[in-house]
């Protein structure tokens, strides 16, 4: 049996680091998949039986990185620890920057003073001393490069370390053994200024990048902060404040106006308005009174209420939402595969280009400047190349996009769904609970004189959660004292229910259910069904011991928002199709009211998947919107399965996208988020590729023969820092996109 482990890792700086860790984890026998996220510095690993945490830790350590913590599946993430993890690199880079910046400023000032005052013998010695603290401030790059080298790999740390190390060593030789490098012996400052400036600029870039990365997870942090830390409970008539973690199921919680509801529960006294916007995206408060359910994390706005806790801790809806968002943010989109493939060979290729650049200038440049030009250009190539931008291009956008989706009430199960949704051409809508309110009521009953009809219906349908079953039980309204118990009951998806009550065999369902039992529907009942269809009602027949005894009309109400949502879908050029098990007349009645031209009717749950497949064979990219349970085969067949439901469905949903409120406008919101996210990913990948494709040739000295201009290592360092910051900042724009 497989399980999941989430691993916090430290020491990763670029896409090459990610590839290294993933490769080592996938080598572990029993590991079926491993996904590493550079933004969160976390790995998600699917493991089989027999794989212990120590083996996973050893694999990561073998890759050259440190393991901070390992969490088993379902472990709740603590908001403080997540925030600390996201912000920790920024604090570390800031501390290093505080050390490096003043010494670098001193190196630059003294170097400039020496240039304007002619060569002064002691200047280089002073710069040597001042550069050493800067090297110490950037020691993490050298430690990372050493670890990578020990494991025969190369990362961003390798490029920075070789570039700055070569400059420092050459400068040191020119200062203390000038006869070895005569071309640099009389160069004021040698390359100490380049060494110090490169390290400081890279630290500055990593600090800005880390701060921006921290902001990408603000949506998830906002959800986590909805958990109150203290809860007021009523025990034996006495109110007392206790830690939220100590609340048990069944406890009575006192909630006053302005307070967050700490757990899922049922109101047992009082009435109020509840703001659920942070959970469902619903902007208007909803009225709640005794008997109604409330969701933990929502805001009590008006009245004081007593709530009985029905779910606490990791079992609440809010915890489920947080886990869903975390899973999506940790997963990889298919579009990232190209970046991963390039990143896996990027650093070795750059090292090769740097060597060729050095050798090329040693051959082509005049002998008196050959070494200086070769070294400068090679260092610039090493420094300007940025695997970080490639590694951050996709995950930053996925994290911001999935968080934005959650704020709109759309939970993406994984990054692949976030990617696929942007390209859909056809939306297939289930009827009951999707286009309609999902709360049908009995409209008409045609029956022979069967005194026990209501009791039989109640006995057979009372154990079902299906909306139609609930409507029939509500119509039957059998007193508790008169209720019977079915000795057997079986639900046949798309048809109805059969069972035995006492010595009687009962069937309740559509015409197909009757046909399967070879029952004849008498003309009066068939006429009643035709009359029902003319009104847009669906008919459910009842048979008792082989004879049809009732035709019951059930109807659902079209959601107020469905008409406008369907119109918006069609305005955007999307093909809208309704898919239902209802007969033609009833199906077309609802479709016409909703503004839908294409209707697939009289289709069983299994047949819905075949209908989706048929559309796909025609070239359609299909999103199926259904209830997430009865439509499971169709949701699985669709390119994107969207479960329309409420918060209570979140734990059961296996769809690609789960909507936290029953409103088709949320489908459009999810599509908008997907399109904006994919647009941002493409922009980021273009920026990352364009930057490297343009920057590396310039750093190698491509323009020197044409213009005489060379790209200095210091400018290369500034450009490298800017590239990563640009990619992350561009992803953050998603937060304000419409």
N, C-alpha and C positions, 0 to 999 in steps of 0.2 A: 504494500500500500504506500502510495507516494505522499509526501508532506512537503511543506515549504519552510525555508529558513530565510530570515532577513538578517544581513550582516552589515554592521557599521565598520567602515574601513577608513584608515587615515593614510596620508602620504601620496594620494593620487592627484596629479596636476594636469593631465592632458588625455587625449583620446588613446594614445599609445599605452598609457597606464591601464585604461579600461580594457583594452584588448588583451593585455598581458594577464590581468586578473581573471577575465572570462576564460581564457585559454587554459589556465591552470586549474580552475574549478571544473571545467568540462573534462579534464583528464582524470578526475576522481571517479573510480568505478561506482556506479549507482546514481550519479548525477545526470538527470535527463535534460536539464536546461539551467542556464545561468545568465542573468542579466545584471549588468553593472551600470549604475547611473552616476555620471561625473558631477552632476549638480548636487545631489543629495549625499554623494560618497557612500552609497549603499549598494549591496548586491542582494538580489532575490534568487534563491537557488531551489529548484525542485529536486528532491532526493527520494530514493527508494529505501526500503527496509535495510538496515545494517549500516547505513551511513551515519556516523556520529559527528557531533559538532567539532571534535578535536581534529578530525581528518580535514574538514573544511578550513579550519583555522590554519592548519599546516600548509595547505595548498596556497592560501593567500600569503602567508609568510614566505613560502618558497618563491612566490612571484616578486617578493621584495617590499611588501607592505604590511602594515600592522592592523590587527583585528581589535576593535574596541568593544564590541558587544555582538551577541548572536541571539536573535529572537525566534521563537517558534511561531507557528501559524496561529493567527488570532490574538497574539499578544497586543494589547493596546499600546499605542505610541504616546508617550508623555509629551505634552506641549513644551514643557521646559527643556527636555532633553533634545527635542527636534530643533527648537530655536537655538539652543546652545551649539548644536552640531552645525547648523547652517552658518551661524555667526562666528564660530571659533576660528576658521581660517582668516577671516577679516581682522580679528583681534591680533592674530599672530603676525600677519603681514604688516599691520599698523605698528606693532611693537618693533619689528625689524626696520620699518621705514623711518621711525623716529631716530634710530641709531644711524642708519645709512645716510639720510638726507643731509644733516649738518656736515658730516665728513666729506660727502661728495661736493657740497657747496664750497668747502675749504679747498678741496682739490682743484675745482674749476677756477676759483679766484686766484690761487697761487700759480696755477698753470698759465692763466692769462697774463698775470703780472710778469712771469718769466718770459713769455713771448714778446711782450712790449718792451722789456728792458734788456733784451738780448739773452744769450745763453748764460745762466748763472750756475756754477758747479753744484751748489747744494740743493737746487730746486727739486731735481728728480729724487734725491734721497728723502726729502721731506714728503714728497708725494707718495713715495713707497710706504712710508710709515702711516700716512693718513688713509691710504687705500686698504690697509689690513683690517681695520674695524668694519669697513664696508663689506669686505669679503666674509667676515664673520657674520655680519647681519644677513648675508645671502647664503649662509651655510646650508640651508635646507635644499638648495639646488644641487650642491655638491654631494650631500648625503644621498639625495635621490638618485643622482647619476651613478654614484658608487654602487648603490643597491641594484640598480638596473644592470650595470656592467657585470656584477657578480652572477647575475642570472641571464647573461648573454642577451640582453635586450637594450633598447635605447628609447628614451622619452624626451619630452621637452627639457627636462633637467639636464639631459646629456648635451643638448645643443647649447643651452646657456652656459653650462659648466666648461665645455670645450672652448667656446668663444671667448668668455671672460678669462678663463685659465690661460689660454694661449696668449692673450693680450698682456696679462699680468706677468707671465713668465718671460715673454720677449722684452717687456719693459724692464724687468728686474735684471736680465742679462745685459741689456744696453746700459743700465745704470752702473752696475758693479763689475761688469766684464765687457767694456765697450769694444775691445778688440775683436770679440766674437761677432758682434753685429754692428759694424762700423757705420752702416747706413742709418742706424737709429741713434748713434752715440751722441749726436749733437742736436737731437730733436727734443726741445723743451717739453717736459711732461711725459716723454715717451708715449705709452698708451695707458698710463695710469688713469688719466681723465676718462678715457673710453671705458676702462674696466669698471670704475666707480659709477659712472653715469649709467652704463648698461644695467648693472645690478639694481641701482636705485629705481630706474624707470620700469624694469620688470617687476620689482616689488610694488611700485605704485600701481602698475596695471593689474597685478594679481589682487591687490587690496580693493581697487575699484570693482574688479570683476566679482570678488567674493561678496562685496556689499550688494551689488546688483543681483547676484544669485540668491542672496537671502530674501530679497523682495519678491522673487518668483514664487515662493511658497506661501505668500501672505494669505491667499484664500484658504489653504489648508490650516494655517495657524488660526485664522479667524474662526473656522469651524471648531477647532480644538478648544478655543477659549470660551465656547458656549457652555462648557461644563462648569457649573458652579462648584466652588470648593467647599462651601458650607451649606448644610440643608437643615431646615427647621422641621422636626417631626413631632407628632402628637402621640405620646405614649401614656396610657392610663389617664387621659385627660390633661396631661401636663405637656406644654410645649418646651422643646429644648433644641439647641443647635448642635449638630454633630457633623463630622467630616463626611463629605459626599460618598466616599468609599465605604462607609459603614451602613448605608441605607440598604435594607433588605426588601425583597419582594413582599408585598402585602402591607407594608408600613403606610401609615397615614402621614401625608406631607402637607404642611401649611404653606400656602403660596400667596403672598401679598402683591398688590399692584406694583409694577416696575421690576419684579423679580423674575429671573429665569426659572423655568420649570426644570428641575434637576433630573428627572427620570421619565420614562414612558409611563403612562398611567391612565386611570379613569377617574373623572370628577365624581365625587360622592356627595358634595354639597357646594352650593354657590354657582354663580354664573359669571362669565367674563368674556372679554375679547382677547384673542391670542394672536400675536405677530409671529408667523411661521416663515417670514421672508428669507431668513438666512438658511433655512432647510429646504424649502420647496420652491423658492423664487416667487411665491404669491405675494404681491405687493400690499394687498389689503388685509387687515386683521380679520380673523374668522371668529364667529360667535361660538362659544362652548358653554354647556351647562351640564347639570347632573346626568350621568350616564354616558357622556361623550368622552372619547379618548383624546389625550393630549400627547404631544411628542416632546421628549426631553430636549432641552436646548432652545425651545421656543420661548417667547417673551410674554408674560402675563401683563396686560396693559391696563385693565380697568378694575375688575372686582377681585375680592379675596375668595379663594377656593380651597377646598380640601381635596386632595388627590390620593388615590390608592395606587401605590407603585406596582406596575405589572412587569417591568423589565428594568434592570439596573446594570451598571458597569458596561462590560463589553457586549452585552446582549441588546442594548438600546438601538433605536433607529439611528441616532446620531453617530454612535460608534460604527454602525454598519456603513454609513455615508463616508465617514473618515477612512475606513479601511478600503472602500471602493475607490476613493480619490487617490489614496496612497498607491494602490495597485496600478491604477492608470498612470500615475506620475512615474512609477518605477519601471514600467514596461517600455519596450522599444517599438517605434513605428517602423513599418517595412522600408520607408524611404531612407531610414538611417543606415541601411545595409551598405549603400554605396560609400557613405562617409566612413563607415567602419573598415571597409576593404581598403580604402585609400590610406586611412590612418595607420593600418597595420604595417604598411611599407613606407610610410611617409618619412619618418626620421632616418632610416637607413639611406633612402634616396637623397635626402638633404645632406647627409654626411658625405655621400659620394659626390654630390655637386660641389660641396665646399672643397673637397680634395682636388677635384678637377679644376676648380677656379684657382686654387693656390698654384697648382702646377702650370696652368695656362699662363698666368701672369708672370711666373718665374721664367717662363720661356719667352713670352711676347714683350714684356716691359723692358725698358732700358736697364742695364745692369746696376746702375747706381740707385735706382728706386724699385727694382724688381721685388726684393723681399718685402719692403714696406707696402707696396701696392698689393702684392699677393696676400700678405697677412691681413691687411685691412679688408679686402674684398671677401676673403674666406670667412673672416669673423662676421662681416655683415650678412653673409648668406646664412650662417648658423643662427644668428640672432633674429633675423627678420622672419624666418620660417616659423609658422605658428600652428602646430597641431591642436592647440587649445581651442581655437575658433571652430575647427572642424568638429571637435568633440562636444562643443556646447551648442552648436547650431540647432540640432533637433531637440535634445532633452529640455532645454530652457523653454522652448515654445510649447512642448507637450505639457510641462508642469503648469505654465501659466494658462494654457488653453483648457486643461482638465479642471483647474480651479475655477476658471470663469464659467465653464459648463455647470459645475456644482452650484455656483451662485444663481444660475438661471433655473435650477431644478432639474438638470440633466446630468446623470452620472454615467461617465464612460467607463466600461469595464476594463478597457485596455487601450493602448495607444493606437493599435491597428484599427479599432472602431473609429477613433477620432480622425484617422487618415481616410478611411474608406467612405465615411459619411459625406465628405465634400463632393464626391463624384457621382452620387446617386442620380438617376434619371426618372425613377418611378417610385411612388409611394403607395404601398398597398395597405389599406386600412380595414381592420376588423370592424364589425358593426357594434356588437354589444360591449359596452364599457369603454369603447374607443370613440366612435362617433356619437354614441348615446350615453346617457347618464350611468348605465349599468345597474339601474335599480328598477327593473320591470314590474308592472302591476297587472293583475287580472282585469281584463276589460269586459269579458262576456263569457257566460257558461251556458252551453246547450247540453242538456242531460236528460236521460230517462229518470224515472222515479227510483233513485238508489239512495236510501236513507243513510247508508254508511260511507258514501262517497268522500265526504270531507275527512272522516276519521282515517280512511285508507290512504288518502293523499298525504295527510299529516304524518302517518306512520312511515310511509315509504320515503318521503322527501326531507323529513326533519333533520336527518344526519348529513345532508349535503350542503356544501358552501356555494353551489352554483346559484347565480342570481335568479334564474327562473324557478329553481326549487324553493328559494326563499319567498318568491312571490306567491307560489302555490300554497306554501305553509301559512303565509300571512292571510291569504284569502280563506283558507280552511278555518282558521281561528278556533281550534279545538281546545276546550278547557282541559286543564291538567288532569282532572279526575277521569276524563273520558278517553285519554290518549292510549293508543296501542303501540306495541313494539314489533317491528318487522323482524322475523326470524332470519331472513336473508335479504340482502339488498345489493344490487350490482348496477353501477353506472356504466353505460355504453356511450363513449364519447361521440358527440355529434348526433345521437339518436334519442337517448332518454335513460330511464331507470326501470329495472324489473326487480321484483321481490315477492316474498311470501309473507302473508299476514294471517296467522291462524291456519285455516285450511284453504284460504283463497290466494290465487296467484294474480298479482297486479302488474300492469304495464302502464307507464306514463311516458309519453314521448311523441315524436313526430310520425309522419306517415310511414317513413322507412322502418321504424321500430315495429309498427303493426304488420308491414309487409314481410319482414323477416320471420314473424311468427305465423305467417299465412293467414292473418285475420282479415276479414272483409269489413270494410268501413261502410255501414249502411248509408243510403242516399241522404237521409236528413242530416247526418253528421258531416257528410261531404259537402252538402249545401251550406252548412254553417261555416265550414272551413273556407269555402269560397267567399262567403260574405265577410269573414274576418280578413282575408287577404285584400279585399277591396278597400278596407280601412287601413291597410298597412300593418295588420296584426299577425302574429304567428300563432298557429294552432297546435295545441298539444292534446292528443287523444288519451283517453283513459280506458283500459280494457280490464274487465273483471272475469276471471276464469274463462278466457277465450272470447268474450263478447265485448264489443266497444260500447261503453255506457256514457261517455262524455266527450265533448269537444270544447276545450277551454282556450279562449283567446288571451294571449299575453302580449303586452306592448311595452316598449321602452321609449323614453323621451329623448329626442335629439338634443345634444348639448347646445346651449346658446352660443358657445364659442366656436362650434364646429363649422358652421357655415362660413364665417369670416376666415377661419384658418384654411379651409379648403380653397377658398377664393384666392388667398395669398399664395398658396402652393401653386395653383394654376397660373397665376400672374408671373411667377418665377420660371415658368416653362416646365414645371414638373408634371409628369403624367400621374393622375390620381385614380386608383382603382379600389373599389370596395369588394371585400371578400367575406362571404357569410354562409352559414349553413341554412339560412332561411330560404323559403320557397321564393320563386321569382316575383310574385306580386308584392309580397311584404318587403322583399329586399329593394325593389325598385322604388317603392314608396319612400323609404328612408333615403335612398340615394338621390332621388329627385329633390327632396327637401334640403339635402346637404349640398346640392350643386355638383354631384358626381355623375358623369356620363357612363363610365364603364363599371359594370357590375358582374361579379362572378358569384352566382348563388347556388344553393343546394349542394354545398361542398362540405364534406366531412373534415374533421381535424387533420387526418392523414392526407386527404385530398388537397388540403390547402398548401402543403409542401410541394405537391406535384404542380399545382397552379403557379406557384412562385418559380419553380424550375422551368416551366414553359415560358414564362416571361423572360427569364434569363437566357434561354436558348434563342429568343428573338433579339437578343442584344441589350436588353434592359439591365441596368444596375439598380437593384431593388432594395428598398428599405421597407420592412414589414413592421407595422405598428399593431400590437395586440395586447392581450392581458398578461402575457408572460407565463401562463400556466397551460390553459387549454390550447393556446396557439404555439406551444413549444416546438413542434416539428417545423412549422412555417417560419418561426423566428430563427431556427437553426439553419434552414435552407437559404434564407435571405442573405444578401451581401452584408446588410446591417439589420439585426433584430432589435427592435425598440419595444420595451415593455412599458405600456401605459398603466400606471397604477398610483398607489399612495405610498406613503412611507412604510407602511406595514408590509409591503411587498418586497422590500429591498433585500431581505435575507434569503428570500426564495427565488429571486429573479436570476436567471442564467442568461439573460439577454446581453447584447453588446452595449446597449444603452438603456438605462432605466430612468423613467421620468418620475419625479417626486410629486408632481401634481397632475391630475387628470385633465389636461388641457392641450389640445393639438397645437396651440401656438408654441408650446415648449419644444415640439419637434422642429419647428422653424428656427427657434433659438439655438437648438443643438446644431442644426445645419450651418447657421451663421458662425457659430464658434468653430466648427470644423473647417469651414472655408477660410476664416481669418487665420486659424492656426496653420493650415497648410500654406497659405500665402506667406506667412511669416517664416516658416521653415524654408521655403524656396528662396526667400530673400536672404536668409541667414547662410544657406549653403552657397548661394551665389557670391555673397560678400566674402565668405571664407575661401572659396576656390579662387575667385578673382584676385583677392588680396595676395594669395601665395603665388599664383601664376604670374602676376605682374611684379610683385615685390622681389622674388628670388632672382630673376634675370637682372633687375636693376641693381640689386645688391652685388651681384657677380661682376658688375662693371660693364654692362651692355652698352651704356651711353658714353662711356669714356672715349672710345674711338671717334664717336660722332660729335660730342659736345665738350669733351674734356671734363665733364662733371661726374663725380663719384658719390655714391650713397655711403655716408659715414656710418660706422657701427652704432653711434649714438642715435642717429635718426632712425636706423633700423630697429633699435630697441624701443623707441617711442612708437613707431608704427606697429610693432608686434603687440605692445601693450594696448594700443588703441583698437586693434582688430578684435580682440576678445571682448573688450568693453562694449564695442559697437554691436556685436552679435547679441550679447545679453540685454543691452538696452533696447535693441529692436524687439526682442521677445517681450519685454515689459510693456511695450506699446499695446500689446493685446489686451491689457487690463482696461484700457480706455476705448478700445475699438467698439463700434456698434454691432 
